[in-house]
Amino acid sequence: MGSDDDLGGRGPSAITNAVAALRCFTVDEPSLGVTEIAARIGVHKSTVSRVLANLEAEDLVERDPVTRRFRLGLGIIAVAGPLLARLEVRQVAYPVLTELAERTRETAALMVWDGHGSVSVEQIPSTRLIKHTAALGSRYATTGSASVQVFLAAMPDEDVRTLLRDGAVTGPQHDDALGDLADLLATVRADGYAVNYGMTSDDEVGVASAVQDHRGTVVAAVLVSAPRYRTPREAIPALGLTCREAADAVSGRLGGRPWRP
């Protein structure tokens, strides 16, 4: 990638600048200019220019020839490839997600917990013209998210409180009390699926269910995402059951048991 000086500093600060620059790119803002990145990571524009030049040389970012703005490059996939290949649950889940997407005609995704949020690692988009999708690597850390609810429901209450208190997971709950979230998570455990009915976006509905391995540990969540306009509330129980059946199928492939309240 070049020397530490080329990255805009020496030692750890050079790596920090490069990582900080890459993290500026999001699903909502996939294209950014040097000035925007410099303002967000708090370093001089000349430093950012050197960082981006070296990242571009490694195909980790690419520059639009017309706007001269930057976006993530295909080299990111090569870097992440070994990690994704190590996620056995992703490989196991793929055919189940494909069948789920065909059955529901909506987008099916696999989510994993990274310690502070739910991350998308696989997705089968809906074949319909209007659909809800998210880029692989998209991260969610709000209690309104169906997949986040699934992972929180599998945790001890004290761990959930810690995540809320530290701000890793956001929601309307007080720092030292779960409030309404406790009742919501109890419902998730009882039903075997979580629901996001316009809680994170007015236009979106999400239903998620837990995947368990042979030890009974929740290792992933299967998510179905659909536009709200064609998903009435009365359709949620059936969609939740379908999602839970898919999650159970993935669990079975991992040697785990189907979800039981």
Order of alpha helices (4+ residues) and beta strands (2+ residues): alpha-alpha-alpha-beta-beta-alpha-alpha-beta-beta-beta-alpha-alpha-alpha-beta-beta-beta-alpha
